Amino acid sequence: MSELITISYIEAIYALHPNKNRFVMSAGHLEDLTEAQYNERYKEITSIVKDNLGENMSVLSSNPSDFKVSYAAAKAKFDELKG
């Protein structure tokens, strides 16, 4: 029985992202994505601010011009990791 190996866009982005933990990707990232789907699901953490209670909050951007990892780069890495 062969082992199922699942590669996700999160792994591809993590391999390319200069800050490793400064992005979020919503569900549905295991399948091949179109650029529109990628842009809907990927969020770049642009800064960390304190709320009224002094807790850290992430400021997220869904603007592709803020993305540290473009769709084209993530897609290429995703395909490479899938083998």
N, C-alpha and C positions, 0 to 999 in steps of 0.2 A: 504494500500500500504506500503510495507516495504521500509525502507531507505537503500540505498546502502552505505556500509562502505568500503572504499578503504584503504588498508594498503600498504605502499611502503617499499622497501629496505632502503630508506633514513631514514624513521622512525626507522627501526630496527638498522641501523648503529648509528644513533644519540643517541639511548638509550644505546648503548654499548661504544661509542667512548669516550676516556678520555678527549679530548679537544673540543668536540661537534661541533665546526665550522672549523675544520682543515681537511676537506675532501670535495670532490665533486663527484657527481654521475650523469652521463649523462642520457638522456631520456631512457624510456623503462624499468623503474624499478618497475612498478606496478605488473607485472606478475612474476611468479616464474622463477628464473634465474638458469642457469647451472653455474658451477664454472668458465668456460671459459667466459661466458657472463658477470658475475660479475667482473672478473678480467679485462675485456676490458672496462668496464664502470666506475669502481671505481678508483679514484685518491686520493692519500694522499698528503696533503700540508705539505711538509717537512721543508720549511722555507719561510720567507718573506724577500725580498731584495728591495732596492731602485733602480729605473731605472735612466737614465741620467737626467730626469726632477725632480727627488726627489720623484716620486710617488711609492707607495708600489706595489710590484708585488709578486704573489705567485709562489713558485717553486713547481711543481707537480711531483709526482712519480707514475708511473704505475707498479712498481715492487712489486709483492705481498709480498716480504719479508719486505717491508717498511710499509705495511698496518697495522694500529692499530687494525682493525676489519677484521678478516679472513672471508672467504666465509662461512666456517662451522658455525662460531658464528653468522654471519648475517642471514644465512638461518634458524638456530634454533630460533632466535629471531623473524624473519619474520613469521615463522610458528606459534609461540606462540602468537604474536599479532593478527594474522588472526583468532585465536581461533579455 
